[in-house]
Amino acid sequence: MAVDMKERIAASFAALAQKKPVDKITVKELVERCGISRQTFYYHFQDLLEVMQWQIERILQQAVESSLHADNSLKGIESFISISLEHQELLGKLLASQRRAQVERIFVRAMRESIREMILQKKPDWAVDAQDWEVTLNFYAYGMAGVVFENSQSGKLGTEKLAQKLYRLLAGQMLEV
């Protein structure tokens, strides 16, 4: 029941974001659209930023689950990008808001946890130094988030082409240092 209400609130937030800038959305407007009380809203979320965080985490979790079921790494990256781009309008609106820095941090943190989960599921017995692990997770999280942000705004590369380029980069085939 609680997740359904959270989904309902998040869906209403996304619908409002299609019509107006994210910074102009209020809790009052959101609860009216949902047909719930402010108390119900605050039972599920602290504030609108938490709604955004929950949405971003859900999008990335869906992307991770889809990529984990892919036949190979390239298809996994493609699946991940595809789901992220399905939500590019909402992500674009969130990034265009005054809370861009917060949205970026939320996205990177969620991306980091998603990548961590993906690696641990694919290689559960992977032995790596703790500091190397942290650097690796941060590198991939910031890099993938940046590429997704840039491509969602520019739209220069389609899903397949972007996935191929990221795959080559991650596999060390693009640059030799």
C-alpha positions as CSV (number, residue, x, y, z in Angstrom):
1,M,0.0,0.0,0.0
2,A,2.8,2.5,0.9
3,V,4.7,1.9,-2.3
4,D,1.5,2.3,-4.3
5,M,0.9,5.7,-2.6
6,K,4.5,6.7,-3.3
7,E,4.1,5.7,-6.9
8,R,0.9,7.7,-7.1
9,I,2.6,10.8,-5.6
10,A,5.6,10.4,-7.9
11,A,3.5,9.9,-11.0
12,S,1.5,13.1,-10.1
13,F,4.8,14.9,-9.6
14,A,6.0,13.8,-13.1
15,A,2.7,14.8,-14.7
16,L,2.9,18.3,-13.1
17,A,6.6,18.5,-14.2
18,Q,5.4,18.0,-17.8
19,K,3.2,21.1,-17.5
20,K,5.4,23.5,-15.5
21,P,8.9,24.0,-14.2
22,V,9.8,21.7,-11.3
23,D,10.7,24.8,-9.2
24,K,7.1,26.0,-9.5
25,I,5.5,22.7,-8.1
26,T,4.3,23.0,-4.6
27,V,3.3,20.3,-2.1
28,K,-0.2,21.9,-1.9
29,E,-0.6,21.5,-5.7
30,L,0.7,18.0,-5.6
31,V,-1.6,16.8,-2.8
32,E,-4.6,18.4,-4.6
33,R,-3.7,16.5,-7.8
34,C,-3.3,13.2,-5.9
35,G,-6.5,13.8,-3.9
36,I,-4.6,13.2,-0.6
37,S,-4.0,15.1,2.5
38,R,-0.7,16.9,3.3
39,Q,-0.4,14.5,6.2
40,T,-0.5,11.6,3.8
41,F,2.2,13.2,1.7
42,Y,4.4,13.9,4.6
43,Y,3.9,10.3,5.9
44,H,5.5,9.1,2.7
45,F,8.0,11.9,1.8
46,Q,9.8,14.6,3.7
47,D,9.6,17.1,0.9
48,L,9.6,17.4,-2.9
49,L,13.3,16.7,-3.1
50,E,12.7,13.3,-1.6
51,V,10.0,12.7,-4.2
52,M,12.6,13.5,-6.9
53,Q,15.2,11.2,-5.2
54,W,12.7,8.3,-5.0
55,Q,11.8,8.7,-8.7
56,I,15.5,8.8,-9.8
57,E,16.2,5.7,-7.7
58,R,13.2,3.8,-9.2
59,I,14.3,4.7,-12.7
60,L,17.8,3.5,-12.1
61,Q,16.7,0.4,-10.3
62,Q,14.5,-0.5,-13.3
63,A,17.5,0.1,-15.5
64,V,19.8,-2.1,-13.4
65,E,17.3,-4.9,-13.3
66,S,16.8,-4.8,-17.0
67,S,20.6,-4.7,-17.7
68,L,21.2,-7.6,-15.4
69,H,18.9,-9.8,-17.5
70,A,20.6,-8.8,-20.8
71,D,22.5,-11.5,-22.8
72,N,25.8,-9.7,-22.6
73,S,27.5,-6.5,-21.3
74,L,26.8,-4.5,-24.5
75,K,23.1,-5.3,-24.3
76,G,23.2,-4.5,-20.6
77,I,24.6,-1.1,-21.2
78,E,22.1,-0.5,-24.0
79,S,19.2,-1.5,-21.8
80,F,20.4,0.8,-19.1
81,I,20.7,3.7,-21.4
82,S,17.4,3.0,-23.1
83,I,15.5,3.1,-19.8
84,S,17.3,6.3,-18.8
85,L,16.4,7.9,-22.1
86,E,12.8,6.9,-21.7
87,H,12.7,9.3,-18.8
88,Q,14.9,12.0,-20.4
89,E,12.1,14.6,-20.4
90,L,11.6,14.3,-16.6
91,L,15.4,14.1,-16.0
92,G,15.8,17.2,-18.2
93,K,13.2,19.1,-16.2
94,L,14.9,18.1,-12.9
95,L,18.3,19.2,-14.3
96,A,16.8,22.5,-15.4
97,S,15.5,23.3,-12.0
98,Q,17.2,25.4,-9.3
99,R,18.0,22.1,-7.5
100,R,20.2,20.8,-10.3
101,A,23.2,20.2,-8.0
102,Q,21.0,18.2,-5.6
103,V,19.5,16.3,-8.5
104,E,22.9,15.5,-9.9
105,R,24.1,14.3,-6.4
106,I,21.0,12.1,-6.1
107,F,21.5,10.7,-9.6
108,V,25.2,10.0,-9.1
109,R,24.5,8.4,-5.7
110,A,21.8,6.2,-7.1
111,M,23.9,5.4,-10.1
112,R,26.8,4.4,-7.8
113,E,24.6,2.1,-5.8
114,S,23.1,0.6,-9.0
115,I,26.6,0.0,-10.5
116,R,27.7,-1.6,-7.2
117,E,24.7,-3.9,-7.2
118,M,25.3,-4.8,-10.9
119,I,28.9,-5.6,-10.3
120,L,28.2,-7.7,-7.2
121,Q,25.5,-9.7,-9.0
122,K,27.7,-10.3,-12.0
123,K,30.9,-11.0,-10.0
124,P,29.9,-11.9,-6.4
125,D,33.4,-13.2,-5.6
126,W,35.3,-10.2,-7.1
127,A,38.3,-9.5,-4.8
128,V,39.4,-5.9,-5.0
129,D,41.1,-3.5,-2.6
130,A,38.5,-1.3,-0.7
131,Q,40.1,1.9,-2.0
132,D,40.2,0.6,-5.5
133,W,36.5,-0.4,-5.2
134,E,35.5,3.1,-4.1
135,V,37.5,4.8,-6.8
136,T,36.1,2.4,-9.4
137,L,32.5,3.0,-8.3
138,N,32.9,6.7,-8.2
139,F,34.5,6.8,-11.6
140,Y,31.8,4.8,-13.3
141,A,29.0,6.6,-11.5
142,Y,30.1,10.1,-12.3
143,G,31.1,9.1,-15.9
144,M,27.9,7.3,-16.7
145,A,25.8,10.0,-15.1
146,G,27.6,12.7,-17.0
147,V,27.3,10.9,-20.3
148,V,23.5,10.2,-19.7
149,F,23.0,13.9,-18.8
150,E,24.9,15.2,-21.8
151,N,23.2,12.8,-24.3
152,S,19.7,13.4,-22.9
153,Q,20.2,17.2,-23.4
154,S,22.0,17.0,-26.8
155,G,20.3,13.9,-28.2
156,K,23.3,13.5,-30.5
157,L,23.7,9.7,-30.1
158,G,21.0,7.1,-30.2
159,T,20.8,4.3,-27.6
160,E,22.7,1.7,-29.6
161,K,25.5,4.0,-30.7
162,L,25.9,5.4,-27.2
163,A,25.9,1.9,-25.7
164,Q,28.6,0.8,-28.2
165,K,30.8,3.8,-27.4
166,L,30.4,3.2,-23.6
167,Y,31.1,-0.5,-24.0
168,R,34.3,0.2,-25.9
169,L,35.4,2.8,-23.4
170,L,34.7,0.5,-20.4
171,A,36.4,-2.4,-22.1
172,G,39.5,-0.3,-22.7
173,Q,39.1,-0.3,-26.5
174,M,38.7,3.4,-27.1
175,L,41.8,4.9,-25.7
176,E,45.1,3.5,-24.6
177,V,46.9,5.5,-22.0
